Amino acid sequence: QVQLVESGGGLVQPGGSLRLSCAASGSISSNYRMGWYRQAPGKQRELVAILGSLSSPVYADSVKGRFTIAKNNTKTAVYLQMDSLKPEDTAVYFCNLWDNGRTSWGQGTQVTVSS
């Protein structure tokens, strides 16, 4: 059983930056994808960015050019650098792992963009 723990959320003004981190513990295969989803109040959870073990990153159109996803080579962490934040980026951000057919979620971290 893989456990995912997010950190780095908080309150930031519009135009500011935050960096989210997700630490993974447990055994992960070589066929995996790690990424970030978010859920705003009253809305469905949506993909923000995802990065596979052998593939290029995929971003939601709404964050392209502003967010950057990265992972370390030991499969233990994934990061989301968020720049030029907008109020509409306010949501709970969840770390996600797809590992050879199994899906794991973190508990979520709140990001609030407000002046």
Wavefront OBJ file of the C-alpha trace (Angstrom):
o trace
v 0.000 0.000 0.000
v 1.480 3.302 -1.133
v 0.913 6.357 1.033
v 0.990 9.888 -0.358
v 1.434 12.982 1.810
v 1.079 16.486 0.362
v 2.546 19.708 1.717
v 3.102 23.276 0.623
v -0.400 24.675 0.355
v -1.445 27.988 1.834
v -2.733 31.469 1.190
v -1.125 33.555 -1.544
v -1.990 36.773 -3.335
v -2.895 36.802 -7.019
v 0.255 36.680 -9.116
v 2.157 34.864 -6.397
v 3.758 31.440 -6.334
v 3.528 28.238 -4.323
v 5.306 24.909 -4.547
v 3.452 21.756 -3.611
v 5.251 18.572 -2.657
v 4.009 15.012 -2.446
v 6.014 12.362 -0.649
v 5.341 8.746 -1.573
v 6.157 5.802 0.646
v 5.870 2.161 -0.323
v 6.774 0.051 -3.309
v 6.122 1.543 -6.764
v 6.566 -0.337 -10.023
v 8.345 0.924 -13.131
v 4.981 1.530 -14.866
v 3.520 4.474 -12.995
v 2.186 7.995 -13.290
v 2.212 10.661 -10.589
v 0.326 13.877 -10.724
v -1.916 16.497 -9.237
v -5.656 17.018 -9.278
v -7.701 19.760 -7.674
v -11.239 20.248 -6.450
v -12.840 23.626 -5.904
v -15.985 24.023 -3.777
v -19.042 22.796 -5.638
v -16.990 21.467 -8.548
v -15.730 18.087 -9.647
v -12.156 17.008 -9.137
v -10.089 17.843 -12.206
v -6.678 17.014 -13.563
v -4.022 19.692 -13.099
v -0.839 17.969 -14.279
v 0.470 14.459 -14.588
v 3.854 12.936 -15.326
v 4.531 9.344 -16.294
v 7.585 7.198 -15.770
v 8.294 7.197 -19.510
v 6.214 10.085 -20.825
v 6.183 13.850 -21.059
v 4.087 15.907 -18.661
v 0.457 16.684 -19.432
v -1.165 19.873 -18.184
v -4.695 21.176 -18.012
v -5.169 24.046 -20.465
v -5.979 26.369 -17.591
v -2.515 25.980 -16.036
v -0.260 25.639 -19.078
v 2.617 28.075 -18.951
v 2.072 28.779 -15.252
v 2.476 25.421 -13.500
v 5.356 22.963 -13.745
v 5.321 19.359 -12.572
v 8.482 17.469 -11.707
v 9.429 14.280 -9.933
v 12.574 12.849 -8.464
v 14.318 9.829 -9.949
v 13.715 7.597 -6.952
v 9.905 7.600 -7.388
v 9.475 9.037 -3.911
v 8.276 12.558 -4.646
v 6.412 14.716 -7.112
v 6.284 18.491 -7.101
v 4.051 21.183 -8.532
v 5.512 24.647 -9.000
v 2.649 27.110 -9.349
v 3.408 30.585 -10.628
v 1.209 33.519 -11.637
v -1.552 32.166 -9.435
v -5.100 33.321 -10.025
v -8.145 33.324 -7.715
v -9.658 30.576 -9.869
v -6.749 28.318 -8.852
v -8.213 28.189 -5.348
v -8.958 24.551 -4.518
v -7.870 21.533 -2.551
v -4.974 19.946 -4.417
v -4.578 16.176 -4.320
v -1.558 14.093 -5.168
v -2.323 11.026 -7.276
v -0.407 7.886 -8.115
v -1.382 5.371 -10.774
v 0.829 2.326 -10.411
v 0.292 -0.566 -12.804
v -3.491 -0.382 -12.385
v -3.653 0.686 -8.756
v -4.633 4.229 -7.779
v -3.675 6.066 -4.589
v -4.621 9.546 -3.360
v -3.185 11.894 -0.807
v -5.305 13.672 1.779
v -5.173 17.001 -0.057
v -3.716 20.418 0.664
v -5.620 23.695 0.476
v -4.459 26.429 -1.892
v -6.189 29.782 -1.567
v -5.427 32.654 -3.943
v -6.877 35.886 -2.621
v -5.952 39.490 -1.971
l 1 2 3 4 5 6 7 8 9 10 11 12 13 14 15 16 17 18 19 20 21 22 23 24 25 26 27 28 29 30 31 32 33 34 35 36 37 38 39 40 41 42 43 44 45 46 47 48 49 50 51 52 53 54 55 56 57 58 59 60 61 62 63 64 65 66 67 68 69 70 71 72 73 74 75 76 77 78 79 80 81 82 83 84 85 86 87 88 89 90 91 92 93 94 95 96 97 98 99 100 101 102 103 104 105 106 107 108 109 110 111 112 113 114 115
